[in-house]
């Protein structure tokens, strides 16, 4: 019998809510399946968050390439006694045939800006809502949290320690991938290393020390077994005594050609312990032995430690990053914005949408720094939108690009390394005042005149649609 810790390829299309199937059946029966455009964006974030890092698109597109309902899925739908045979037959032949436009993974974006637009027959596009929000929404959430840690670390090494605290196996994989994309140096997750070629990092658990009769023996045995993974965990008993023992073992191992790389602090007052640990190591001539810290860290704690001058060279970040503990969910939405070539909008209080297929235009200065964004209609040109910015930018770039056409990927397919580079370049171009951890400045995002005019026109038509 197969274990339940799995997601078979045939089950991926079933990552949807029941109402998507019932709507699809209604659309099918009444002849609604013309071309539709759905847009995905984040409505709002708390004042402490100033930006987002787009992630998860590649996983979503991979799923679209194989999207179909197999016999087992159709049998299950039939068992629900909700759907007519004609509709189930239709689903059996359904494949994704549409177009996907998206920002590149690793791109820094802001609220209200679409990260994805799907243009396809209505039923195809509607059935993708849950999958898009689940995969792109969570990946973007974690990448954005990881980027905050990256900024706080000021160039120190960062390692994902989050798998054991992630909210499910897939969540742990998403976190490892998203954090590496957003500047982390690697992960402790072996499956993520295998699947995504992410560099792996690891030390030891306290149990390795505890099974030995002496701490020094534990350190020596581990270092001799793994001479290239010699980060020694020093807080099993008394932390500073552990550092002294690690230093003694490090000096002994030097004669064998083994170099201890670091000591790891995992609890206690990390500022005080790191200072005292550095002193112990330096007094013994071990200036090259680094100090690595872990234990319930987040961007705020990392920032506070480094502001106080903690001599810490790297950080392992787990629970706070993998759960995005201060913002555990994004207010992300996937909404219909066009049908049969006509704009559509929703007017619900605090949940209103902007009509029409859109493009995000980014203004850049002479050295490539971000000046501001303009949200406009997809048919608008870079030249016409450039005139809407004040002051006039040196260059304007559209962010949404076609990544799938007629159900097939548009080459080249970016790698995770490509996405990481996109992030690093984006990060360097965004001013620090927009990246603050507490109350960052609001990044300027405007609307083009054409988008404003369309919104007014569509609002005027609402009374007629409600008649």
Helices and strands as residue ranges (DSSP letters): G 9-14, H 18-30, E 35-42, E 52-53, H 57-65, H 71-79, H 85-92, E 99-102, E 108-109, E 116-121, H 122-126, H 129-132, I 133-137, H 138-153, E 157-160, G 163-165, H 169-181, E 186-187, H 190-196, H 206-210, H 215-225, E 231-233, H 239-254, E 262-265, H 270-283, E 290-293, H 299-307, E 314-317, H 319-322, E 332-339, E 342-343, E 358-364, E 370-377, H 382-386, E 395-398, E 401-405, E 408-409, H 416-429, G 432-434, E 445-447, H 449-465
